[in-house]
Amino acid sequence: MEISAPPPLDPAYLRELLLFYADAGVDEALLDAPVDRIAEVAATQLARTASPARELPRQQPARAPEPARPAAAMSVPDDAQAARARELASKAQSLDELREILAGFDGCNLKFTAKQLVFGDGNAAADLMLVGEAPGRDEDIEGIPFAGRTGSLLDRMLAAIGIDRSEGAYIANVVSWRPPGNRAPTALETEICRPFIERQIELVNPKVLVTLGGPPAKVLLDANDAVLRLRGTWKVHRTASGAEIPTMPTLHPLYLLRNPAHKKLVWRDLLEIRAKLEELRG
C-alpha cells in the first residue's frame, strides 16, 4: 500500500488558524522545534501496513495520581487583599513609589501567571489619560499597555486628533498583570487591583480621562450600562482626594479591530475629547 503525501495547506487557511489560536490564548509553543504531525501520521500508517500484527502488551494497573502540590508563593485572594491593596496604594506619593509597591504586592494571583508587571506608558505630565482593562499577550511580552495591533490602532486614533502617544497621553490598565489566556479578570481580581489604578489616576491628575471599553468604565465610573450606551457622553471620575475629572467612555481598540463599522462612533468621541482638552486648556 502506497501512502501519498498530504496536499499542501492553503496559506490563507493557516493564517486564519494562527489568528484563531492567538484569540484563544494559545501564544507559546511547547517545544523548541516545530513537529510535522502530518508526516508522523503518514509514517505510522506506513509502518502498520509493512509490519505484521503483534500482540498488544498487557495493560498495567493504573497508578493513583499523585496529589497536586500547591504553589508556595501563591496566596488565595480574598476581600482582605483588596483592603490591603487600598492601604498600600494610599501610601504612594509618586508613580515610581506606586510602581514599586505594586511590583511587591502578592495579593493577586495574576502576578504569578504573567510574565511581568504592566504599569503605564507615555507622559505622566500629559493632560490626557487613557485606561483599559488588562494587558494582553503583546503587552505582557513588551511590558507596556496597548502594544501590538491594538496599540497601533490606538496610536492612530490619538494621532487623528493631533496627540502623540509618547508625549501627549498617559496610558494604563485597571489590572496590571495579564490574565491567563487573555481571559477577563474576575470581579475579585479587579477589586483587588482597583485601588492601584485609582491612586495612579490621582497621581497623574489628568485634565481628561478616557476609559477604553466597558470594564474600566464600570470600575472608574460605577456605571452599569453597556459601553455602547455609555460612550459619547461625558461622565465624572471622582478621586479619593475629591477631585472631579471629566471622563469619556469609548470603545476599546480591540473591539474596533473586530467591528470596524463602529470606528465612526469613536471618531465622534475623539472629537469630543479634543474639544474638551482645548476648553480646559483655555
DACORZI-V298497 format. One record per residue. N is the residue number from 1. RES is the residue in one small letter. D_FIRST is the distance of its C-alpha to the first C-alpha in Angstrom with 2 decimals. Layout:
# DACORZI-V298497
N:RES:D_FIRST ; N:RES:D_FIRST
This chain:
# DACORZI-V298497
1:m:0.00 ; 2:e:3.79 ; 3:i:6.50 ; 4:s:9.69 ; 5:a:13.03 ; 6:p:15.31 ; 7:p:18.19 ; 8:p:21.48 ; 9:l:23.92 ; 10:d:27.24 ; 11:p:30.07 ; 12:a:32.45 ; 13:y:30.22 ; 14:l:29.96 ; 15:r:33.74 ; 16:e:34.48 ; 17:l:32.20 ; 18:l:34.12 ; 19:l:37.41 ; 20:f:36.42 ; 21:y:35.72 ; 22:a:39.04 ; 23:d:40.98 ; 24:a:39.50 ; 25:g:40.81 ; 26:v:37.61 ; 27:d:39.12 ; 28:e:37.99 ; 29:a:34.73 ; 30:l:34.10 ; 31:l:32.69 ; 32:d:34.14 ; 33:a:30.90 ; 34:p:28.36 ; 35:v:24.98 ; 36:d:21.82 ; 37:r:20.49 ; 38:i:17.72 ; 39:a:16.36 ; 40:e:16.90 ; 41:v:14.82 ; 42:a:11.83 ; 43:a:12.41 ; 44:t:12.91 ; 45:q:9.70 ; 46:l:7.89 ; 47:a:10.63 ; 48:r:10.33 ; 49:t:6.96 ; 50:a:8.48 ; 51:s:11.94 ; 52:p:13.73 ; 53:a:15.57 ; 54:r:18.91 ; 55:e:22.16 ; 56:l:23.18 ; 57:p:26.40 ; 58:r:29.56 ; 59:q:30.63 ; 60:q:33.71 ; 61:p:36.69 ; 62:a:36.96 ; 63:r:39.68 ; 64:a:42.32 ; 65:p:41.95 ; 66:e:44.62 ; 67:p:47.24 ; 68:a:47.02 ; 69:r:49.64 ; 70:p:51.80 ; 71:a:52.22 ; 72:a:55.62 ; 73:a:56.47 ; 74:m:55.55 ; 75:s:58.39 ; 76:v:58.35 ; 77:p:59.78 ; 78:d:62.62 ; 79:d:65.71 ; 80:a:67.55 ; 81:q:65.26 ; 82:a:66.27 ; 83:a:69.91 ; 84:r:69.27 ; 85:a:67.58 ; 86:r:70.67 ; 87:e:72.95 ; 88:l:71.02 ; 89:a:70.54 ; 90:s:74.25 ; 91:k:75.14 ; 92:a:73.37 ; 93:q:75.96 ; 94:s:73.55 ; 95:l:69.93 ; 96:d:69.34 ; 97:e:70.76 ; 98:l:68.68 ; 99:r:65.49 ; 100:e:66.39 ; 101:i:67.15 ; 102:l:63.92 ; 103:a:61.88 ; 104:g:63.48 ; 105:f:63.17 ; 106:d:60.73 ; 107:g:61.41 ; 108:c:58.37 ; 109:n:54.94 ; 110:l:53.34 ; 111:k:54.77 ; 112:f:52.41 ; 113:t:49.17 ; 114:a:50.14 ; 115:k:49.88 ; 116:q:53.50 ; 117:l:56.60 ; 118:v:56.84 ; 119:f:60.59 ; 120:g:61.80 ; 121:d:61.74 ; 122:g:64.21 ; 123:n:68.01 ; 124:a:69.70 ; 125:a:72.95 ; 126:a:71.51 ; 127:d:72.98 ; 128:l:69.59 ; 129:m:67.23 ; 130:l:63.87 ; 131:v:62.14 ; 132:g:58.57 ; 133:e:56.98 ; 134:a:54.76 ; 135:p:52.66 ; 136:g:48.99 ; 137:r:46.25 ; 138:d:47.75 ; 139:e:51.23 ; 140:d:50.14 ; 141:i:48.70 ; 142:e:51.64 ; 143:g:54.39 ; 144:i:56.15 ; 145:p:56.20 ; 146:f:54.57 ; 147:a:52.18 ; 148:g:49.03 ; 149:r:48.71 ; 150:t:51.35 ; 151:g:53.72 ; 152:s:53.31 ; 153:l:54.14 ; 154:l:57.10 ; 155:d:58.36 ; 156:r:58.32 ; 157:m:60.07 ; 158:l:62.85 ; 159:a:63.13 ; 160:a:63.67 ; 161:i:66.99 ; 162:g:67.93 ; 163:i:66.88 ; 164:d:65.09 ; 165:r:63.03 ; 166:s:64.08 ; 167:e:67.79 ; 168:g:68.51 ; 169:a:66.59 ; 170:y:65.67 ; 171:i:62.41 ; 172:a:61.44 ; 173:n:59.55 ; 174:v:60.78 ; 175:v:58.23 ; 176:s:57.83 ; 177:w:54.48 ; 178:r:51.06 ; 179:p:49.86 ; 180:p:46.34 ; 181:g:43.66 ; 182:n:46.45 ; 183:r:47.55 ; 184:a:51.12 ; 185:p:53.73 ; 186:t:55.10 ; 187:a:58.71 ; 188:l:59.79 ; 189:e:58.08 ; 190:t:59.81 ; 191:e:63.14 ; 192:i:62.92 ; 193:c:62.29 ; 194:r:64.80 ; 195:p:67.91 ; 196:f:66.38 ; 197:i:65.63 ; 198:e:69.03 ; 199:r:70.75 ; 200:q:68.67 ; 201:i:69.93 ; 202:e:73.45 ; 203:l:73.41 ; 204:v:72.04 ; 205:n:74.50 ; 206:p:73.09 ; 207:k:75.08 ; 208:v:72.08 ; 209:l:69.09 ; 210:v:65.83 ; 211:t:63.30 ; 212:l:59.74 ; 213:g:58.03 ; 214:g:59.18 ; 215:p:58.98 ; 216:p:61.46 ; 217:a:63.79 ; 218:k:63.87 ; 219:v:64.58 ; 220:l:67.19 ; 221:l:68.86 ; 222:d:68.50 ; 223:a:67.05 ; 224:n:65.10 ; 225:d:64.25 ; 226:a:60.91 ; 227:v:60.84 ; 228:l:60.78 ; 229:r:64.15 ; 230:l:65.50 ; 231:r:64.63 ; 232:g:67.28 ; 233:t:70.22 ; 234:w:72.12 ; 235:k:72.25 ; 236:v:73.95 ; 237:h:72.59 ; 238:r:75.34 ; 239:t:75.22 ; 240:a:76.72 ; 241:s:79.72 ; 242:g:80.41 ; 243:a:79.23 ; 244:e:77.80 ; 245:i:75.03 ; 246:p:74.09 ; 247:t:70.40 ; 248:m:68.04 ; 249:p:64.87 ; 250:t:62.09 ; 251:l:58.32 ; 252:h:55.89 ; 253:p:54.09 ; 254:l:50.68 ; 255:y:51.64 ; 256:l:52.60 ; 257:l:49.26 ; 258:r:47.66 ; 259:n:50.54 ; 260:p:51.90 ; 261:a:54.13 ; 262:h:56.36 ; 263:k:57.23 ; 264:k:60.28 ; 265:l:61.59 ; 266:v:61.32 ; 267:w:63.07 ; 268:r:66.05 ; 269:d:65.99 ; 270:l:65.91 ; 271:l:68.94 ; 272:e:70.75 ; 273:i:69.95 ; 274:r:71.29 ; 275:a:74.43 ; 276:k:75.04 ; 277:l:74.72 ; 278:e:77.18 ; 279:e:79.56 ; 280:l:79.56 ; 281:r:79.97 ; 282:g:83.06
